[in-house]
Amino acid sequence: MGKDFYDTIPVSRDTYHDASETLGWDVAAMCFGEDERLNLTEYAQPCILATEIAMFRGIQLLYGFDPEYFGGHSLGEYTALIAAGVLPFSDALRIVQTRGRLMQEATPVGMGGMAAVIAEGLDVQRVLRALEGLPVDLANDNSSDQVVISGESSAIPEAEKRLRASIGDNPSFRFIPLNVSAPFHSRFMGTIGGSFGGVLREIETKLEPGNAEKVTSNFTGLFHLNNSSEIVDRMVSQLSNTVQWRKNMESLAAVADSTFEVGPGRPLRGFFKTMNLECQSITTLSGAQRIFEKAGVPQRHL
């Protein structure tokens, strides 16, 4: 969770400290320790956000890393908005902590479930037809080989049965239940849209909407518009609708010469690979050093 950046780069360490001051609890200690609250999305979301921004700022300082376009998957869209200069870091931290709490409170514990559906050349329309009539939605359209479904946990076994009947003849088919605490990006998050929208409206005047045209929207799959109200609406809609990640990648690929993934994990690299696109993942400081040294980018002195 970014400890190598924290230990080595002052601006990364300051990012964690700023996050702690904003939220009123020690973000670095939670990221690097054994605090069980990290299993709660209310705490995990700001910790992941702080880590991604700490890493992003670190490689900015060390290597002059200056992307022109940005995108992020689900929570990562907030990181992208910060990195692009649309959303202030401190406000984003408070927003995602509230987002995590509301998402958890949207459904009773144990009521929701999610599962990854994996198959080469996956037909999304066949998936949707198999889910018809079930309290289960398409949560993530991740790539041509993977989607994620989300809904009532009691209906997930029936969804698996139907999907096996529909596309189970594909030898690459896999159905993997996910260890999650709520049915994210489904109709069951719609109950918190009003509350979360109110939280976002409070900071609407702080947004820099002109920079948003460089950031892809999970809700539409296209770049955001230069309109603060529209940005807020799309971020609220993101909660209870499909993350159109495949369209996000297409939008980014249309304008980008090279793609980098920055964060404590590398879930997106494989999705880009399904489009025959290379995505270089920066998950550690030593990994960043290898990537930039290979590209001939000298490291700046701290």
Rosetta silent file (secondary structure, phi, psi, omega in degrees, C-alpha in Angstrom):
SEQUENCE: MGKDFYDTIPVSRDTYHDASETLGWDVAAMCFGEDERLNLTEYAQPCILATEIAMFRGIQLLYGFDPEYFGGHSLGEYTALIAAGVLPFSDALRIVQTRGRLMQEATPVGMGGMAAVIAEGLDVQRVLRALEGLPVDLANDNSSDQVVISGESSAIPEAEKRLRASIGDNPSFRFIPLNVSAPFHSRFMGTIGGSFGGVLREIETKLEPGNAEKVTSNFTGLFHLNNSSEIVDRMVSQLSNTVQWRKNMESLAAVADSTFEVGPGRPLRGFFKTMNLECQSITTLSGAQRIFEKAGVPQRHL
SCORE:     score description
SCORE:     0.000 S_00000001
   1 L     0.000   41.382  171.358    0.000    0.000    0.000 S_00000001
   2 L    85.663   12.652 -175.433    2.703    2.497   -0.989 S_00000001
   3 H   -63.527  -33.242  179.166    5.056    2.155    1.963 S_00000001
   4 H   -65.229  -35.425  175.193    8.147    2.290   -0.258 S_00000001
   5 H   -68.847  -42.951  179.746    6.961    5.670   -1.589 S_00000001
   6 H   -59.292  -44.034 -175.758    6.168    6.841    1.957 S_00000001
   7 H   -73.076  -23.175 -168.567    9.617    5.869    3.227 S_00000001
   8 H  -110.354  -35.649 -169.479   11.546    7.391    0.311 S_00000001
   9 L  -115.587  118.390 -177.039    9.777   10.401   -1.187 S_00000001
  10 H   -55.510  -41.670 -177.013    8.807   13.424    0.957 S_00000001
  11 H   -66.541  -31.571  176.654    5.861   14.467   -1.218 S_00000001
  12 H   -70.147  -43.235  177.985    4.392   10.969   -0.951 S_00000001
  13 H   -62.131  -42.290  178.613    4.844   10.968    2.819 S_00000001
  14 H   -62.643  -32.564  179.542    3.223   14.399    3.023 S_00000001
  15 H   -63.388  -44.157  176.908    0.269   13.088    1.022 S_00000001
  16 H   -63.583  -41.231  179.919   -0.436   10.445    3.660 S_00000001
  17 H   -64.755  -42.013  177.670   -0.038   13.032    6.432 S_00000001
  18 H   -61.947  -39.825  178.304   -2.415   15.428    4.680 S_00000001
  19 H   -63.063  -40.171  179.231   -4.936   12.617    4.325 S_00000001
  20 H   -64.568  -42.340  178.264   -4.678   11.877    8.052 S_00000001
  21 H   -63.123  -39.904 -178.743   -5.260   15.524    8.939 S_00000001
  22 H   -66.436  -43.193 -172.061   -8.272   15.681    6.657 S_00000001
  23 H   -93.481  -18.441  177.710   -9.919   12.504    7.922 S_00000001
  24 L    83.435   16.395  174.120   -8.914   12.636   11.589 S_00000001
  25 L  -147.638  159.601 -171.372   -7.280    9.202   11.704 S_00000001
  26 L   -79.259   99.833 -177.179   -3.834    7.847   10.783 S_00000001
  27 H   -66.824  -43.727 -179.274   -4.122    6.789    7.151 S_00000001
  28 H   -61.628  -43.765 -179.460   -0.516    5.595    6.872 S_00000001
  29 H   -61.300  -37.585  179.726   -0.815    3.427    9.982 S_00000001
  30 H   -71.042  -39.460  179.707   -3.928    1.785    8.584 S_00000001
  31 H   -65.775  -37.284 -171.493   -2.342    1.208    5.183 S_00000001
  32 H  -101.373   -7.369 -176.046    0.859   -0.289    6.585 S_00000001
  33 L  -104.897 -154.004 -176.694   -0.432   -2.045    9.705 S_00000001
  34 L  -117.514   28.345 -178.601   -2.876   -4.803   10.622 S_00000001
  35 L   -67.575  121.579 -176.616   -5.917   -2.625   11.353 S_00000001
  36 H   -70.594  -13.570  177.130   -9.000   -4.701   10.577 S_00000001
  37 H   -65.077  -18.152  178.394  -10.963   -1.584    9.667 S_00000001
  38 H   -64.249  -17.868  175.973   -9.150   -1.723    6.339 S_00000001
  39 H   -77.985  -11.174  178.935  -11.584   -4.518    5.474 S_00000001
  40 L   -93.216  131.658 -175.336  -14.438   -2.005    5.673 S_00000001
  41 H   -61.770  -25.991  177.326  -15.047   -0.088    2.466 S_00000001
  42 H   -60.570  -32.374  179.137  -15.542    3.131    4.463 S_00000001
  43 H   -98.749  -34.445 -178.249  -11.841    2.997    5.364 S_00000001
  44 H   -63.345  -40.234 -176.113  -10.483    1.076    2.396 S_00000001
  45 H   -62.153  -50.380  177.591  -11.656    3.649   -0.153 S_00000001
  46 H   -66.510  -29.509  177.721   -9.798    6.668    1.310 S_00000001
  47 H   -66.687  -44.266  178.595   -6.731    4.489    1.984 S_00000001
  48 H   -64.755  -44.314  179.643   -6.572    3.336   -1.627 S_00000001
  49 H   -59.143  -47.829 -179.434   -7.198    6.877   -2.879 S_00000001
  50 H   -61.646  -40.789 -179.661   -4.442    8.324   -0.669 S_00000001
  51 H   -64.297  -45.461 -179.026   -2.012    5.610   -1.759 S_00000001
  52 H   -63.285  -41.259  179.440   -2.661    6.145   -5.451 S_00000001
  53 H   -70.724  -37.313  177.001   -2.223    9.914   -5.175 S_00000001
  54 H   -61.360  -41.305  178.995    0.913    9.503   -3.029 S_00000001
  55 H   -69.567  -42.782  179.627    2.394    7.242   -5.699 S_00000001
  56 H   -60.881  -46.504  179.505    1.301    9.517   -8.536 S_00000001
  57 H   -65.168  -34.595  179.875    2.829   12.585   -6.886 S_00000001
  58 H   -63.762  -46.883 -179.556    5.994   10.641   -6.149 S_00000001
  59 H   -75.767  -23.210  171.146    6.664    9.678   -9.756 S_00000001
  60 H   -60.939  -47.203 -176.883    5.676   13.179  -10.856 S_00000001
  61 H   -69.102  -43.520 -174.470    8.437   14.553   -8.653 S_00000001
  62 H   -74.116  -36.102 -170.091   11.039   11.902   -9.449 S_00000001
  63 H  -127.279    7.940 -179.222   10.525   11.582  -13.191 S_00000001
  64 L    64.459   29.065 -177.931    8.492   14.559  -14.355 S_00000001
  65 L   -61.561  119.981 -172.736    5.582   12.196  -15.068 S_00000001
  66 L  -141.182   76.373 -178.616    2.951   14.364  -16.761 S_00000001
  67 L   -63.776  154.360  177.423    0.049   12.452  -18.345 S_00000001
  68 L   -97.716  -26.700 -178.095   -2.299   14.190  -20.762 S_00000001
  69 L  -135.369  157.097 -171.657   -5.363   11.992  -20.169 S_00000001
  70 E  -140.773  148.603  173.657   -6.726   10.094  -17.204 S_00000001
  71 L  -155.853  154.595  178.120   -9.077    7.271  -16.376 S_00000001
  72 L  -154.213  148.068 -175.007   -9.874    5.116  -13.373 S_00000001
  73 L   -92.068  117.216  177.801  -12.074    2.121  -12.622 S_00000001
  74 L    59.747 -113.494  176.637  -14.869    2.750  -10.074 S_00000001
  75 L   -54.571  -34.266 -178.569  -13.099    4.326   -7.058 S_00000001
  76 H   -60.808  -19.756  177.301  -10.176    4.990   -9.407 S_00000001
  77 H   -64.611  -31.614  177.041  -12.252    7.570  -11.260 S_00000001
  78 H   -68.487  -41.057  175.148  -11.853    9.824   -8.196 S_00000001
  79 H   -58.617  -43.852 -179.473   -8.089    9.344   -8.328 S_00000001
  80 H   -62.275  -40.617  179.886   -8.167   10.280  -12.009 S_00000001
  81 H   -66.031  -36.175  176.354  -10.171   13.439  -11.290 S_00000001
  82 H   -67.927  -49.104 -176.990   -7.657   14.493   -8.625 S_00000001
  83 H   -60.174  -31.754 -179.894   -4.648   13.734  -10.834 S_00000001
  84 L   -83.416   -6.219  179.058   -6.174   15.780  -13.659 S_00000001
  85 L    85.077   20.660  179.332   -6.753   18.775  -11.366 S_00000001
  86 L   -87.942  -43.014 -170.751  -10.553   18.554  -11.376 S_00000001
  87 L  -120.319  127.514  177.794  -11.212   17.572   -7.768 S_00000001
  88 L   -63.309  140.247 -176.646   -9.308   18.774   -4.662 S_00000001
  89 H   -58.414  -47.901 -175.785   -7.576   15.935   -2.808 S_00000001
  90 H   -63.169  -41.490  178.227   -8.927   16.801    0.638 S_00000001
  91 H   -66.140  -39.460 -179.736  -12.511   17.004   -0.573 S_00000001
  92 H   -62.610  -39.004  178.543  -12.136   13.738   -2.483 S_00000001
  93 H   -59.466  -47.226  179.925  -10.959   11.943    0.663 S_00000001
  94 H   -66.017  -37.321 -179.364  -14.047   12.988    2.589 S_00000001
  95 H   -64.007  -47.252 -175.217  -16.276   12.151   -0.369 S_00000001
  96 H   -73.388  -27.099  174.051  -14.968    8.618   -0.834 S_00000001
  97 H   -66.578  -43.195  176.265  -15.134    7.854    2.881 S_00000001
  98 H   -64.919  -40.512  177.720  -18.779    8.892    2.832 S_00000001
  99 H   -57.092  -46.971  179.848  -19.241    6.964   -0.412 S_00000001
 100 H   -61.693  -42.524 -179.479  -17.877    3.827    1.221 S_00000001
 101 H   -65.575  -44.643 -179.107  -20.099    4.203    4.282 S_00000001
 102 H   -65.813  -39.792  179.417  -23.223    4.819    2.207 S_00000001
 103 H   -62.361  -38.850  178.566  -22.457    1.908   -0.122 S_00000001
 104 H   -69.667  -36.832 -177.228  -22.135   -0.409    2.851 S_00000001
 105 H   -79.174  -11.380 -175.209  -25.339    0.905    4.437 S_00000001
 106 L   -64.251  -29.956 -179.440  -27.335    0.593    1.194 S_00000001
 107 L  -136.350  151.959  175.881  -28.083   -3.086    1.819 S_00000001
 108 L   -62.155  149.326  179.270  -28.140   -5.346    4.897 S_00000001
 109 L   -58.133  130.660  178.538  -24.947   -7.298    5.539 S_00000001
 110 L    89.521   -9.189 -177.332  -24.977  -10.548    3.592 S_00000001
 111 L   -77.745  -30.760 -173.166  -27.782   -9.504    1.287 S_00000001
 112 E  -105.992  152.670  176.965  -25.576   -8.586   -1.679 S_00000001
 113 E  -147.249  162.039  177.486  -23.137  -10.531   -3.783 S_00000001
 114 E  -141.244  156.447  177.839  -20.970  -10.124   -6.858 S_00000001
 115 E  -151.652  146.159  174.576  -19.247  -12.506   -9.249 S_00000001
 116 E   -90.678  134.143  176.259  -16.837  -12.295  -12.156 S_00000001
 117 E  -111.642  117.673 -171.615  -17.929  -13.932  -15.396 S_00000001
 118 E  -123.407  130.228  174.900  -14.917  -14.824  -17.532 S_00000001
 119 L  -168.449  141.361  178.419  -14.807  -16.246  -21.058 S_00000001
 120 L   -65.707  135.422  179.429  -12.870  -15.448  -24.212 S_00000001
 121 L    63.397   41.635 -175.524  -14.931  -13.379  -26.630 S_00000001
 122 L   -62.867  131.741  178.144  -17.637  -12.823  -24.046 S_00000001
 123 L   -95.536  105.767 -176.430  -20.997  -11.715  -25.484 S_00000001
 124 H   -61.844  -36.515 -179.445  -22.385   -9.119  -23.067 S_00000001
 125 H   -63.977  -36.065  176.184  -25.852   -9.321  -24.589 S_00000001
 126 H   -66.150  -37.534  176.310  -26.011  -13.037  -23.843 S_00000001
 127 H   -61.836  -47.615 -179.006  -25.038  -12.285  -20.251 S_00000001
 128 H   -62.346  -40.084  178.610  -27.792   -9.683  -19.975 S_00000001
 129 H   -64.500  -37.007  179.198  -30.367  -12.050  -21.453 S_00000001
 130 H   -66.743  -26.743 -177.978  -29.377  -14.722  -18.943 S_00000001
 131 H   -89.094   -5.588 -175.835  -29.938  -12.272  -16.091 S_00000001
 132 L   -56.386  131.938  178.406  -33.405  -11.180  -17.215 S_00000001
 133 L    85.249   -7.912  178.615  -35.928  -11.329  -14.400 S_00000001
 134 L   -97.544  150.053  174.387  -33.270  -11.777  -11.713 S_00000001
 135 L   -79.047   54.897 -177.015  -32.368   -9.166   -9.078 S_00000001
 136 E  -138.421  135.214 -176.565  -28.863   -9.138  -10.565 S_00000001
 137 E  -121.578  165.452  172.768  -27.262   -6.457  -12.744 S_00000001
 138 E   -82.783  110.223 -175.814  -24.191   -6.020  -14.913 S_00000001
 139 E   -85.314  -44.935 -177.167  -21.820   -4.147  -12.599 S_00000001
 140 E  -135.088  126.096  167.856  -18.651   -3.931  -14.688 S_00000001
 141 E   -99.292   88.888 -168.487  -18.070   -4.352  -18.420 S_00000001
 142 E   -83.380  -40.372 -176.842  -14.348   -4.803  -17.976 S_00000001
 143 E  -167.466  179.851  177.229  -13.149   -6.336  -21.229 S_00000001
 144 L   -68.854  -10.406 -178.342  -14.008   -8.724  -24.032 S_00000001
 145 L  -114.601   -4.231 -175.955  -13.081  -11.525  -21.628 S_00000001
 146 E  -153.055  134.259  166.814  -14.627  -10.397  -18.331 S_00000001
 147 E  -130.681  165.091  176.307  -17.710   -8.812  -16.834 S_00000001
 148 E  -124.409  136.170  176.749  -18.853   -8.603  -13.224 S_00000001
 149 E  -109.610  157.149 -172.297  -22.427   -9.126  -12.044 S_00000001
 150 E  -151.644  137.213  177.859  -23.926   -7.748   -8.854 S_00000001
 151 E   170.375 -153.109 -179.535  -27.176   -8.170   -6.938 S_00000001
 152 E   -66.235  130.855 -177.080  -28.976  -10.185   -4.299 S_00000001
 153 H   -60.787  -32.026 -179.374  -26.706  -12.930   -2.978 S_00000001
 154 H   -67.491  -20.678 -178.766  -29.581  -15.411   -2.984 S_00000001
 155 H   -95.258   -9.446 -177.342  -29.918  -14.952   -6.763 S_00000001
 156 H   -63.243  -41.760  177.080  -26.242  -15.383   -7.639 S_00000001
 157 H   -59.855  -39.227  177.623  -26.448  -19.224   -7.798 S_00000001
 158 H   -66.722  -38.139  176.146  -29.354  -19.005  -10.251 S_00000001
 159 H   -60.233  -43.757  178.090  -27.390  -16.473  -12.299 S_00000001
 160 H   -61.691  -43.641 -179.997  -24.484  -18.918  -12.430 S_00000001
 161 H   -59.300  -45.349 -179.469  -26.812  -21.747  -13.500 S_00000001
 162 H   -66.877  -40.996 -178.774  -28.268  -19.660  -16.318 S_00000001
 163 H   -67.709  -37.474  176.624  -24.902  -18.420  -17.493 S_00000001
 164 H   -63.891  -37.099  178.667  -23.483  -21.928  -17.559 S_00000001
 165 H   -69.510  -31.799 -175.736  -26.439  -22.983  -19.668 S_00000001
 166 H   -85.271  -45.354 -174.410  -25.966  -20.014  -21.995 S_00000001
 167 H  -128.781    9.269 -177.498  -22.199  -19.738  -22.416 S_00000001
 168 L   -67.716  -13.853  176.936  -20.798  -22.651  -20.432 S_00000001
 169 L   -73.683  -12.163  174.452  -19.908  -24.465  -23.660 S_00000001
 170 L   -72.982  117.987 -174.395  -17.071  -21.963  -24.039 S_00000001
 171 L   -61.295  -18.998  179.951  -14.061  -23.889  -22.655 S_00000001
 172 L   -90.515    2.190 -175.429  -12.630  -20.731  -21.116 S_00000001
 173 L   -64.694  132.515  172.138  -15.805  -20.023  -19.111 S_00000001
 174 E  -140.952  146.585  177.758  -15.327  -19.356  -15.410 S_00000001
 175 E  -126.930  113.205 -171.355  -17.702  -18.041  -12.751 S_00000001
 176 E  -121.526  105.154  173.915  -15.913  -16.620   -9.714 S_00000001
 177 E   -59.645  140.192 -177.772  -17.871  -15.306   -6.680 S_00000001
 178 E  -102.811  146.642  179.114  -16.190  -12.206   -5.248 S_00000001
 179 L   -86.502   84.700 -178.779  -15.487  -11.504   -1.598 S_00000001
 180 L  -126.343  163.286 -175.398  -17.383   -8.221   -1.278 S_00000001
 181 L  -101.955   -3.253 -178.058  -19.565   -6.699    1.397 S_00000001
 182 L  -163.122  161.280  179.723  -22.316   -5.229   -0.800 S_00000001
 183 L   -84.894   79.637 -175.796  -23.729   -5.384   -4.369 S_00000001
 184 L   -67.498  152.040  177.793  -21.777   -2.467   -5.816 S_00000001
 185 L    53.488   44.919  176.287  -22.734   -0.846   -9.135 S_00000001
 186 L  -134.640  174.937  179.198  -26.201   -2.384   -9.096 S_00000001
 187 H   -57.091  -23.544 -175.739  -29.781   -1.156   -8.699 S_00000001
 188 H   -75.712   -9.333  172.587  -29.406   -1.680   -4.952 S_00000001
 189 H   -88.538   -6.645 -178.553  -27.087    1.317   -4.723 S_00000001
 190 H   -63.281  -24.502 -178.230  -29.850    3.548   -6.099 S_00000001
 191 H   -67.405  -20.291 -177.409  -31.206    4.163   -2.602 S_00000001
 192 H  -101.950    2.958 -176.927  -28.143    6.243   -1.687 S_00000001
 193 H   -59.403  -41.778 -179.124  -28.084    8.378   -4.826 S_00000001
 194 H   -65.234  -45.709 -179.623  -29.881   11.308   -3.202 S_00000001
 195 H   -64.656  -44.288 -178.512  -27.674   11.359   -0.113 S_00000001
 196 H   -69.706  -36.516  176.602  -24.471   10.997   -2.076 S_00000001
 197 H   -59.852  -38.767  177.303  -25.573   13.591   -4.591 S_00000001
 198 H   -62.265  -38.137  177.964  -26.032   16.049   -1.738 S_00000001
 199 H   -64.164  -44.111 -179.161  -22.463   15.407   -0.600 S_00000001
 200 H   -69.014  -36.405 -179.964  -21.101   16.051   -4.088 S_00000001
 201 H   -62.480  -27.651 -179.682  -23.205   19.184   -4.602 S_00000001
 202 L   -64.888  -26.337 -178.399  -21.518   20.726   -1.549 S_00000001
 203 L  -111.655   11.398 -175.594  -18.180   20.794   -3.375 S_00000001
 204 H   -58.274  -36.989 -178.412  -19.477   21.439   -6.890 S_00000001
 205 H   -72.146  -13.997  179.285  -18.157   25.009   -6.913 S_00000001
 206 H   -87.387  -10.105 -178.243  -14.652   23.722   -6.097 S_00000001
 207 L   -70.999  150.475  173.036  -14.432   21.616   -9.247 S_00000001
 208 L  -109.549   83.720 -170.265  -12.284   22.672  -12.208 S_00000001
 209 H   -64.639  -23.902  179.258  -14.560   21.390  -14.988 S_00000001
 210 H   -61.052  -32.806  179.321  -12.287   22.471  -17.828 S_00000001
 211 H   -76.250  -16.374 -175.724   -9.804   19.778  -16.806 S_00000001
 212 H   -67.532  -20.046  179.155  -12.540   17.129  -16.783 S_00000001
 213 H   -67.745   -5.767  177.020  -12.397   16.844  -20.560 S_00000001
 214 H  -100.385    2.224 -173.728   -9.175   14.868  -19.991 S_00000001
 215 E  -121.351  132.072  178.607  -10.859   12.280  -17.736 S_00000001
 216 E   -80.370  148.753  178.752  -13.061    9.379  -18.801 S_00000001
 217 L   -98.928  127.812  175.625  -16.431    8.749  -17.155 S_00000001
 218 L   -62.573  -33.267 -174.490  -17.245    5.253  -15.925 S_00000001
 219 L   -71.272  -42.752 -177.120  -20.948    5.954  -16.466 S_00000001
 220 L   -99.675  -25.829 -173.313  -20.779    6.971  -20.135 S_00000001
 221 L    84.477   -6.363 -179.634  -17.450    5.518  -21.224 S_00000001
 222 L  -105.981  175.905  177.294  -16.649    8.875  -22.816 S_00000001
 223 E   -72.986  147.736  176.502  -14.668   11.852  -21.548 S_00000001
 224 L   -61.376  159.660  177.754  -16.333   14.104  -18.997 S_00000001
 225 L   -95.692  161.526  176.107  -17.803   17.403  -20.137 S_00000001
 226 L   -80.484   68.616 -174.820  -16.733   20.895  -19.113 S_00000001
 227 L  -157.267  111.050 -174.877  -19.718   21.151  -16.794 S_00000001
 228 H   -61.094  -42.927 -179.300  -19.558   20.810  -12.994 S_00000001
 229 H   -63.240  -39.357  179.429  -23.194   19.812  -12.601 S_00000001
 230 H   -67.947  -36.593  176.935  -22.835   17.117  -15.246 S_00000001
 231 H   -60.823  -46.115  179.308  -19.713   15.752  -13.536 S_00000001
 232 H   -61.004  -46.780 -179.130  -21.636   15.422  -10.278 S_00000001
 233 H   -58.673  -41.718 -178.393  -24.564   13.717  -12.009 S_00000001
 234 H   -69.604  -35.502  179.334  -22.269   11.199  -13.659 S_00000001
 235 H   -70.530  -32.785  173.904  -20.448   10.395  -10.423 S_00000001
 236 H   -68.424  -44.798 -179.653  -23.774    9.765   -8.693 S_00000001
 237 H   -62.996  -28.762 -179.593  -24.944    7.587  -11.590 S_00000001
 238 H   -58.542  -31.561 -175.610  -21.708    5.610  -11.394 S_00000001
 239 H   -60.249  -42.352 -169.047  -22.842    4.137   -8.060 S_00000001
 240 H  -116.070   14.038  179.885  -25.832    2.201   -9.376 S_00000001
 241 L  -128.103  169.738 -178.315  -24.966    1.631  -13.028 S_00000001
 242 L   -63.916  132.734  170.128  -22.521   -0.433  -15.045 S_00000001
 243 E   -75.413  110.182 -176.549  -18.895    0.668  -15.022 S_00000001
 244 L   -85.281   64.648 -173.362  -18.308    0.982  -18.763 S_00000001
 245 H   -69.296  -35.094  179.251  -14.611    0.235  -18.485 S_00000001
 246 H   -60.304  -41.773  177.764  -14.267   -1.257  -21.945 S_00000001
 247 H   -68.417  -34.155  175.242  -15.547    2.017  -23.430 S_00000001
 248 H   -59.305  -45.822 -179.297  -13.206    3.948  -21.102 S_00000001
 249 H   -63.909  -39.724  178.438  -10.250    2.047  -22.533 S_00000001
 250 H   -63.013  -41.123  179.403  -11.431    2.700  -26.087 S_00000001
 251 H   -64.759  -42.110  179.527  -11.724    6.435  -25.351 S_00000001
 252 H   -68.704  -41.744 -178.589   -8.246    6.550  -23.831 S_00000001
 253 H   -63.709  -26.962 -178.776   -6.690    4.457  -26.581 S_00000001
 254 L   -70.455  -19.348 -176.114   -8.043    6.861  -29.194 S_00000001
 255 L  -122.177  -12.221 -172.604   -5.926    9.721  -27.797 S_00000001
 256 L  -104.463  140.692  174.526   -3.007    8.100  -25.932 S_00000001
 257 L   -86.032  -31.376  179.139    0.324    6.884  -27.296 S_00000001
 258 L  -147.346  154.892 -173.692    1.176    4.972  -24.124 S_00000001
 259 E  -129.371  136.425  178.316   -0.705    3.931  -20.999 S_00000001
 260 E  -127.194  140.061  174.568    0.407    3.624  -17.375 S_00000001
 261 E  -110.724  123.742 -176.568   -1.451    2.178  -14.411 S_00000001
 262 E  -118.614  122.704  178.701   -0.455    3.661  -11.038 S_00000001
 263 L   163.990  176.264 -176.189   -1.556    2.093   -7.766 S_00000001
 264 L   -73.461  -11.533  176.715   -0.953   -0.672   -5.205 S_00000001
 265 L  -131.924  178.829 -178.826   -2.383   -3.320   -7.568 S_00000001
 266 L  -135.186   57.699 -177.987   -2.507   -3.939  -11.298 S_00000001
 267 L   -73.346  -20.346 -170.777   -6.063   -5.010  -12.190 S_00000001
 268 L   -90.776  -21.216 -175.570   -6.271   -2.950  -15.400 S_00000001
 269 H   -57.789  -42.521 -179.517   -3.235   -4.182  -17.301 S_00000001
 270 H   -66.939  -33.002  178.650   -4.961   -7.403  -18.319 S_00000001
 271 H   -66.439  -42.863  177.306   -8.030   -5.540  -19.527 S_00000001
 272 H   -63.869  -34.393 -178.760   -5.920   -3.373  -21.830 S_00000001
 273 H   -62.025  -32.546  179.232   -4.161   -6.503  -23.078 S_00000001
 274 L   -66.096  -16.591  176.975   -7.476   -7.852  -24.423 S_00000001
 275 L  -101.541   12.750 -177.554   -7.470   -4.819  -26.754 S_00000001
 276 L    60.406   36.302  178.586   -3.869   -5.534  -27.810 S_00000001
 277 L  -117.255  136.274  177.154   -2.738   -2.472  -25.873 S_00000001
 278 L   -84.890  129.785  173.289    0.254   -2.358  -23.556 S_00000001
 279 E  -123.762  117.206 -179.641   -0.391   -0.900  -20.126 S_00000001
 280 E   -87.509  122.692 -175.059    2.673   -0.520  -17.922 S_00000001
 281 E   -95.440  127.900  175.688    1.803   -1.042  -14.268 S_00000001
 282 E  -110.063  102.657 -178.910    3.561    0.938  -11.538 S_00000001
 283 L  -112.893  -14.999  179.659    2.837   -0.775   -8.231 S_00000001
 284 L  -140.495  162.936  178.216    6.130   -0.186   -6.423 S_00000001
 285 H   -66.864  -40.164  178.778    8.888    2.414   -6.406 S_00000001
 286 H   -65.017  -34.850  176.177   11.423   -0.090   -7.739 S_00000001
 287 H   -64.730  -40.527  177.338    8.994   -0.931  -10.557 S_00000001
 288 H   -62.699  -41.032 -179.890    8.719    2.751  -11.443 S_00000001
 289 H   -61.237  -43.122 -179.980   12.501    3.024  -11.488 S_00000001
 290 H   -63.930  -42.937 -177.763   12.804    0.117  -13.925 S_00000001
 291 H   -64.334  -47.000 -175.504   10.147    1.527  -16.274 S_00000001
 292 H   -76.614  -33.168  175.570   11.572    5.045  -16.423 S_00000001
 293 H   -64.672  -41.670  178.523   15.215    3.957  -16.571 S_00000001
 294 H   -62.641  -32.832  179.146   14.374    1.685  -19.495 S_00000001
 295 L   -83.474   -1.296  179.110   12.712    4.653  -21.212 S_00000001
 296 L    78.150   22.517  178.992   15.810    6.783  -20.627 S_00000001
 297 L   -94.229  115.849 -177.710   14.118    9.160  -18.180 S_00000001
 298 L   -73.225  147.694  176.802   16.624   10.275  -15.539 S_00000001
 299 L   -81.557  132.874  179.013   15.642   10.369  -11.904 S_00000001
 300 L   -77.526  154.718  175.376   15.579   13.811  -10.361 S_00000001
 301 L   -80.989  135.981  179.699   17.358   14.545   -7.098 S_00000001
 302 L   -78.934    0.000    0.000   15.059   14.966   -4.128 S_00000001
